[in-house]
Amino acid sequence: MIKKAFLSIASLFLVWQSYGLLILLDQLDLDAIGVLIFIAWLINLFITGIFAFAGFAWPTQKAMPESYYKVKQPRRFKRLYKLLKVEWFRKALLATLWRSQKQRAKHFDGKRSGIDNLIEQSKKSEFGHLIPFVIVCLVSVYMVVLGQYTLSILTLLINIIGNLYPILLQRHHRMRIQLIRKRGQWN
């Protein structure tokens, strides 16, 4: 219970920090590309962090209907996955953040019994990136309205890499499991 309270407070803290940062955007006169990249990264980090902390504390993935998590057109999705080179993103994750076998085992232990945990973790992760993706896209539009065009583009690019690609990767995992189960190879 203490962990849930702490994570909920951390999430609320990031709401406050995000709001404070967004309020300042119309007052900024930014010329240095390094500063723009840093602010774009902070915006993405804060907004995504809100939902990451909430997702660690609560079953946030249940906010979406179960039907949302099913990949309805696997062939079309596979084409999109290949077109956007999501496999490169997956390999980069495995070479850096997910290099540790121990880290990966938290989501899937390699056994049939661990498949349900993998599915649940993929839903949690996808939801934790989906809502921030939408919010940051809206923030990028807000930046255009403010005349912060370069900041808007940088924020959107970081959002695509930091939120859209993880969404596509999680959907790909579930699609593969869904196809295996459909073939009757793994129930």
Secondary structure, 3 states (H helix, E strand, C coil): CHHHHHHHHHHHHHHHHHHHHHHHHHHCCCCCHHHHHHHHHHHHHHHHHHHHHHHHHCCHHHHCCHHHHCCCCHHHHHHHHHHCCHHHHHHHHHHCCCCCHHHHHCCCCCCHHHHHHHHHHHHHHHHHHHHHHHHHHHHHHHHHHHCCHHHHHHHHHHHHHHHHHHHHHHHHHHHHHHHHHHCCCCC
